[in-house]
Amino acid sequence: MEPSNDHKYYESIRSFPTFQDYYNRETAEYETKYISECEDINKYFDKENQGRNFNSACQQIALFTKYLKEYHDLADKNGACKYLNYIINKEIREFNNSDYETNEFYDNLINKFDEKNLNLRTDCTESIKLLDKNVFENMGKLYTLYSSFHKYIYMDEESKDCNEIEKCVPLFKEYTQGCNGDRNDDFCNALLNFSNYAYSHNSVVMTCTGETSTFTLGLKRYTDEDGSVDESDFDTDISQNSVFIAFSIILVVSVTLFILYKSHSNGGSNSKIIYFFYLYHIK
């Protein structure tokens, strides 16, 4: 089986909540912007869409495109472009019209933006494309998990509410149910990346769930390029930290005892005891 490239779509989702903050900020006053341009673009959609139109989404997309064009020093422009592409796909799929979910329709829609000097592909060269339905849905699942952590972490201390973290627990268990096989699955590996992210915020997990292993349930280890499972990968960071801590303790004890020995070298039997204790611990 040919290797999947789905991981390219999943790798930036950790940053999506941050880009959402940018998106909301930059498009807050969209109602008075790009009105005529988006009225024309909206004509590309059928009129019979149960009262739904593309105008508001178009205006917000246009404003964010302008933001990407003007701020060339954005730290992760590629990630921001992937976020914008996800938003465009989301807006199209919310019409629930299969005629819109084709490469031809998507490409023509982007061309309509280009005609209005809103060059999405110029500013986001490789990111603007129709997403496979399964990939899009999996991106939404990952986005939900990361978004909940993002909201909790950036809440004011006085208003922190564990509901954001707690609602992730059943979702994570549901999403990982199919990740028990020995297979190289991009979505499962993306979930494992989230598991490591959650572990890096284990104080949050402990506070809200009472244990630090909440987001490791049901997951296999990382898979190698040949699809085999490397059982050591997941525990590497933990093992290295344990060794470092143990070594640090031994080093501190050894140095302390040596200093005590030197400072009490004429102190008689007590000094000899300290000296022999020191020799015992550094051997």
C-alpha positions as CSV (number, residue, x, y, z in Angstrom):
1,M,0.0,0.0,0.0
2,E,1.3,3.5,-0.9
3,P,2.2,5.7,2.1
4,S,-0.4,8.3,3.0
5,N,0.3,12.0,3.0
6,D,-2.5,12.8,5.4
7,H,0.0,13.7,8.1
8,K,0.8,16.9,6.2
9,Y,-2.8,18.0,6.9
10,Y,-2.7,17.0,10.6
11,E,0.7,18.4,11.6
12,S,-0.4,22.0,11.9
13,I,-3.6,21.5,13.8
14,R,-2.0,22.0,17.2
15,S,-1.7,25.7,16.2
16,F,-5.2,26.0,14.8
17,P,-6.6,27.5,18.0
18,T,-4.0,30.3,17.9
19,F,-4.9,31.0,14.3
20,Q,-8.5,31.0,15.2
21,D,-7.8,33.8,17.6
22,Y,-6.1,35.7,14.8
23,Y,-8.9,35.0,12.5
24,N,-11.6,36.2,14.9
25,R,-9.6,39.4,15.6
26,E,-8.8,40.3,12.0
27,T,-12.4,39.6,10.8
28,A,-14.3,41.2,13.6
29,E,-15.5,44.1,11.4
30,Y,-16.2,42.0,8.3
31,E,-19.8,43.2,7.8
32,T,-18.6,46.5,6.1
33,K,-15.8,45.0,4.1
34,Y,-15.7,43.4,0.6
35,I,-19.4,43.7,0.2
36,S,-19.6,44.0,-3.6
37,E,-16.8,41.5,-4.2
38,C,-18.5,38.9,-2.1
39,E,-21.9,39.5,-3.6
40,D,-20.4,38.6,-7.0
41,I,-18.6,35.5,-5.6
42,N,-21.8,34.4,-3.9
43,K,-23.5,34.2,-7.3
44,Y,-21.3,31.1,-8.0
45,F,-23.5,29.2,-5.5
46,D,-27.0,28.0,-6.4
47,K,-29.8,30.2,-5.1
48,E,-31.6,27.2,-3.6
49,N,-29.5,26.7,-0.5
50,Q,-32.3,26.8,2.2
51,G,-31.6,30.5,2.8
52,R,-27.9,30.0,3.3
53,N,-25.4,32.1,1.4
54,F,-21.6,32.5,1.2
55,N,-21.5,36.3,1.7
56,S,-20.4,36.5,5.4
57,A,-17.9,33.7,5.0
58,C,-16.5,35.3,1.9
59,Q,-16.0,38.6,3.6
60,Q,-14.1,37.0,6.5
61,I,-12.0,34.9,4.2
62,A,-11.1,38.1,2.2
63,L,-10.1,40.0,5.3
64,F,-7.9,37.1,6.6
65,T,-6.3,36.8,3.1
66,K,-5.5,40.5,3.3
67,Y,-3.9,39.9,6.8
68,L,-1.7,37.1,5.4
69,K,-0.6,39.3,2.5
70,E,0.4,42.2,4.7
71,Y,2.1,40.4,7.5
72,H,5.0,38.6,5.9
73,D,6.7,38.1,9.3
74,L,4.0,35.8,10.6
75,A,5.9,33.1,12.3
76,D,4.0,30.1,10.8
77,K,2.4,31.4,7.6
78,N,2.2,27.9,6.2
79,G,0.2,26.8,9.2
80,A,-2.1,29.9,8.9
81,C,-2.7,29.1,5.3
82,K,-3.7,25.5,6.2
83,Y,-6.1,27.0,8.8
84,L,-7.6,29.2,6.1
85,N,-8.0,26.3,3.8
86,Y,-9.7,24.3,6.5
87,I,-12.1,27.2,7.1
88,I,-13.0,27.4,3.3
89,N,-13.6,23.7,3.2
90,K,-15.7,23.9,6.3
91,E,-17.9,26.7,4.9
92,I,-18.4,24.8,1.7
93,R,-19.3,21.5,3.4
94,E,-21.9,23.3,5.7
95,F,-24.1,23.8,2.6
96,N,-24.5,19.9,2.5
97,N,-24.5,20.0,-1.2
98,S,-22.4,17.3,-2.9
99,D,-22.1,19.4,-6.0
100,Y,-19.9,21.8,-4.1
101,E,-17.6,19.1,-2.7
102,T,-15.6,18.5,-5.9
103,N,-12.2,19.7,-7.0
104,E,-13.7,21.5,-10.0
105,F,-16.1,23.5,-7.9
106,Y,-13.4,24.3,-5.3
107,D,-10.9,25.4,-7.9
108,N,-13.5,27.6,-9.7
109,L,-14.4,29.2,-6.4
110,I,-10.8,30.1,-5.7
111,N,-10.5,31.5,-9.2
112,K,-13.5,33.8,-8.3
113,F,-11.4,35.2,-5.4
114,D,-8.5,35.7,-7.7
115,E,-10.6,37.7,-10.1
116,K,-11.4,40.1,-7.2
117,N,-7.6,40.5,-6.5
118,L,-7.9,38.2,-3.5
119,N,-5.2,35.9,-4.5
120,L,-5.5,33.0,-2.2
121,R,-3.1,30.8,-4.1
122,T,-0.5,33.5,-4.4
123,D,-0.2,33.9,-0.6
124,C,-0.9,30.3,0.2
125,T,0.8,28.5,-2.7
126,E,0.4,24.9,-1.8
127,S,-2.2,24.9,0.9
128,I,-5.4,25.9,-0.9
129,K,-7.2,22.8,-2.1
130,L,-10.2,20.6,-1.5
131,L,-9.7,18.3,1.4
132,D,-10.7,14.6,1.3
133,K,-13.9,14.1,3.4
134,N,-12.3,11.7,5.8
135,V,-9.2,13.9,6.3
136,F,-11.5,16.9,6.8
137,E,-13.5,15.1,9.5
138,N,-10.4,13.8,11.2
139,M,-8.9,17.4,11.2
140,G,-12.1,18.5,12.9
141,K,-11.7,15.9,15.6
142,L,-8.1,16.9,16.4
143,Y,-9.1,20.6,16.2
144,T,-11.7,20.0,18.9
145,L,-9.2,18.3,21.3
146,Y,-6.5,21.0,20.9
147,S,-9.0,23.8,21.1
148,S,-10.3,22.6,24.5
149,F,-6.8,22.7,25.9
150,H,-6.1,26.1,24.4
151,K,-9.2,27.6,25.9
152,Y,-8.5,26.2,29.3
153,I,-4.8,27.2,29.3
154,Y,-5.6,30.8,28.3
155,M,-8.5,31.3,30.7
156,D,-8.2,33.8,33.6
157,E,-7.1,31.9,36.7
158,E,-10.3,33.0,38.4
159,S,-12.6,31.6,35.7
160,K,-10.8,28.4,34.8
161,D,-13.4,25.7,34.2
162,C,-12.4,22.0,33.8
163,N,-15.4,21.3,31.5
164,E,-13.2,22.1,28.5
165,I,-10.7,19.3,29.5
166,E,-13.4,16.9,30.8
167,K,-15.3,16.9,27.6
168,C,-12.1,15.8,25.7
169,V,-11.9,12.5,27.7
170,P,-14.8,10.6,26.1
171,L,-14.0,12.1,22.7
172,F,-10.3,11.0,22.9
173,K,-11.4,7.5,23.9
174,E,-13.9,7.4,21.0
175,Y,-11.3,8.6,18.5
176,T,-8.6,6.1,19.6
177,Q,-10.8,3.0,19.5
178,G,-9.5,2.1,16.1
179,C,-5.9,2.7,16.9
180,N,-5.1,-0.7,18.5
181,G,-3.7,-2.4,15.4
182,D,-0.1,-2.6,14.4
183,R,-0.5,-0.3,11.4
184,N,1.0,3.0,10.3
185,D,-2.0,5.2,10.5
186,D,-1.6,9.0,10.1
187,F,-4.6,9.9,12.2
188,C,-3.6,7.5,15.0
189,N,-0.1,9.0,15.0
190,A,-1.7,12.5,15.1
191,L,-3.7,11.4,18.1
192,L,-0.5,10.1,19.7
193,N,1.0,13.5,19.1
194,F,-1.9,15.0,20.9
195,S,-1.4,12.5,23.7
196,N,2.2,13.8,24.1
197,Y,1.0,17.4,24.0
198,A,-1.5,16.6,26.8
199,Y,1.3,14.9,28.8
200,S,3.3,18.1,28.4
201,H,0.5,19.8,30.2
202,N,0.1,17.0,32.8
203,S,-0.6,19.5,35.6
204,V,-3.7,20.6,33.8
205,V,-4.8,17.0,33.1
206,M,-4.1,16.1,36.8
207,T,-6.1,19.1,38.1
208,C,-9.1,18.3,35.9
209,T,-9.2,14.5,35.7
210,G,-7.3,13.3,38.8
211,E,-4.7,11.4,36.8
212,T,-2.0,12.1,34.2
213,S,-2.6,9.0,32.0
214,T,-6.1,10.1,30.9
215,F,-5.0,10.8,27.3
216,T,-2.8,7.7,26.8
217,L,-5.6,5.1,27.0
218,G,-6.0,2.8,24.0
219,L,-3.0,4.1,22.1
220,K,-0.3,2.0,20.5
221,R,3.3,3.2,20.2
222,Y,4.6,5.3,17.3
223,T,5.1,3.3,14.2
224,D,8.3,3.1,12.2
225,E,8.5,3.9,8.5
226,D,8.1,0.2,7.7
227,G,4.9,0.0,9.7
228,S,6.4,-1.9,12.6
229,V,5.9,-0.7,16.1
230,D,8.7,0.7,18.2
231,E,7.7,0.0,21.8
232,S,10.4,2.3,23.2
233,D,9.4,5.5,21.5
234,F,6.6,6.5,23.8
235,D,8.5,6.1,27.0
236,T,11.8,7.6,25.8
237,D,11.2,11.1,27.2
238,I,10.0,9.7,30.6
239,S,12.9,7.4,30.9
240,Q,15.4,10.1,30.0
241,N,13.9,12.4,32.6
242,S,14.1,9.7,35.3
243,V,17.8,9.0,34.6
244,F,18.6,12.7,34.6
245,I,16.8,13.3,37.9
246,A,18.5,10.3,39.6
247,F,21.9,11.4,38.3
248,S,21.3,15.0,39.6
249,I,20.4,13.7,43.0
250,I,23.5,11.5,43.3
251,L,25.7,14.4,42.1
252,V,24.3,16.9,44.6
253,V,24.7,14.4,47.5
254,S,28.2,13.6,46.4
255,V,29.3,17.2,46.2
256,T,27.6,18.1,49.5
257,L,29.3,15.2,51.4
258,F,32.7,16.1,49.9
259,I,32.4,19.7,51.0
260,L,31.4,18.6,54.5
261,Y,34.4,16.3,54.6
262,K,36.8,19.0,53.5
263,S,35.4,21.6,55.9
264,H,35.6,19.1,58.8
265,S,38.9,17.4,57.9
266,N,40.2,17.9,61.4
267,G,37.0,17.0,63.1
268,G,37.9,13.5,64.3
269,S,35.6,10.5,64.1
270,N,32.6,12.4,62.7
271,S,34.7,13.5,59.7
272,K,35.8,9.9,59.1
273,I,32.2,8.7,59.1
274,I,31.3,11.5,56.6
275,Y,34.3,10.6,54.5
276,F,33.4,6.9,54.3
277,F,29.8,7.7,53.5
278,Y,31.0,9.9,50.7
279,L,33.2,7.2,49.2
280,Y,30.3,4.7,49.4
281,H,27.9,6.9,47.4
282,I,30.3,7.9,44.6
283,K,31.4,4.3,43.9
